[in-house]
Amino acid sequence: MNEMWWVVILGALLTYATRIGGYLAIARFRTLHPRVEQALEAVPAAVLVTIAVPGFVDGTWLERAVLAVAGLAAFRFPHILVIFGATALVALMRAKGF
């Protein structure tokens, strides 16, 4: 098997292990402290910022412009739609030579 497949399989196993480990750790508690609940609710926003900031810092004018527009669009439209739309726009613009 190709070396890349082993990397993908190992990455999938590690991802599953961290997710199931977190679930099992939290499942032991009947109720969560309000601070823990707030922290867990903030995780999706933190992940989006972690994905977007490198593109803004190291990207070209195209990535910066699309991220700015996507940030504004996220106030009005569903986030998943904005993510797919921004990704498609960058891919289309790169294919056109921008």
Rosetta blueprint (number, residue, H / E / L):
1 M L
2 N L
3 E H
4 M H
5 W H
6 W H
7 V H
8 V H
9 I H
10 L H
11 G H
12 A H
13 L H
14 L H
15 T H
16 Y H
17 A H
18 T H
19 R H
20 I H
21 G H
22 G H
23 Y H
24 L H
25 A H
26 I H
27 A H
28 R L
29 F L
30 R L
31 T L
32 L L
33 H L
34 P H
35 R H
36 V H
37 E H
38 Q H
39 A H
40 L H
41 E H
42 A H
43 V H
44 P H
45 A H
46 A H
47 V H
48 L H
49 V H
50 T H
51 I H
52 A H
53 V H
54 P H
55 G H
56 F H
57 V H
58 D H
59 G L
60 T L
61 W H
62 L H
63 E H
64 R H
65 A H
66 V H
67 L H
68 A H
69 V H
70 A H
71 G H
72 L H
73 A H
74 A L
75 F L
76 R L
77 F L
78 P L
79 H H
80 I H
81 L H
82 V H
83 I H
84 F H
85 G H
86 A H
87 T H
88 A H
89 L H
90 V H
91 A H
92 L H
93 M H
94 R H
95 A H
96 K L
97 G L
98 F L
